[in-house]
Amino acid sequence: MAEAGPGRTTEIMAIDHSEVKEFGLPDSLDELSASLSHDRLATYTNATSGNRVDAMRLYAWNTAVSAAFYGPLQALEVALRNSMTSQLALAYGASWYENPAAGLDHGCRQRIRESRRKLARERYPDDSPHIVASLSFGFWVSLLGRGGLLDQRSGVKANYEMTLWRPALRGAFPHADKVSRKRVHKPLYNLRILRNRIAHHEPVFMRDLRDDYQSILTIADWIAPRKSRWIAAHSRLPEVLATPRDSSQIKF
C-alpha cells in the first residue's frame, strides 16, 4: 500500500499486458487529449493521418525514446566537457575561461558570467570544477564552432580555429582519424538540437534517431573508446528504436 492522503491509501499494482493493450480506447482519448493540449498533440495526429489512438501511441513512443536518449547524451556530455577542459587547461591554465589568449567570444563570456552568478547565489565555490560543471552542453559545442563576436561594439570576430582548436581542442579527440573542427562540430551541433528538443518535451520521432545514436557512440569513441563501449553496453535505445511506433505495449 502507498499512502495517498489523510485517511486514504492507494495500491500500486502491476499492470498486465491486457490492461496496457486496452488503454487508449476512445473513451480515454478526450481526457488524454485535453491533458496534452490540442496544439501539442496535433503533430502526432498529423503524423498518423488523424487517427487519435495511433497518435497517442506515437506520443508514448516519442516519450520512451526521449527518455532512452537521456543516459547516452549525458555520458557523452560529461566525457566531452572533461576532455575539452583538460586540453584547454594545458594550453591556457586551469582558469582558461579567464585567459584573454583563449579568445572566447562575447556570448561565451556572458554565459560564464551567468554561471558564476548562479554559483554565487547558490553558495557554491567559484572554481574551475564548479564552473565547468555548470556550463551547458551548448556552451561546449559552441567552442567547436567558428566563434562569434569578440566585442559587440567593435564587430571583431573570434577565431576559434586558431585560438581554441589548433592549440588545444583537437587534442580532446585523440582517437579520431583526420579530425577537424568542422567534422567534430557538425554532429555535436545536431545532437545539441536533439538534446534541447528532448529537454523541452518536443517531438523527436521525425528525426533519424538511429543516426543520432550512432553519432553519440562515434564521438564518444573519438574521445575514449571504452566510454563508447560502456554507453552501448548500458543503453536501452536499440530496444526502444526496434519497438513499433504504434505498439500498445510501449513503456517509458
Buried (B, 14 or more C-beta within 10 A) or exposed (E): EEEEEEEEEEEEEEEEEEEBEEEBEEEEBEEBBEEBEEEBBEBBBEBBEEBBBBBBBBBBBBBBBBBBBEBBBEBBBEBBBBBBBEBBBEBBBBEBBBBEEBBBBBBBBEBBEEBBEEBEEEEBEEEBEBBBBBBBBBBBBBBBBBBBBBEEEEEEBBBBBEBBBBBBBBBBBEEBEEBEBEBBBBBBBBBBBBBEBBEEEBBBBEBEBEEBBEBBBEBBBBBBEEBBEBBBEEBEBEEBBEBEBBBBEBEE
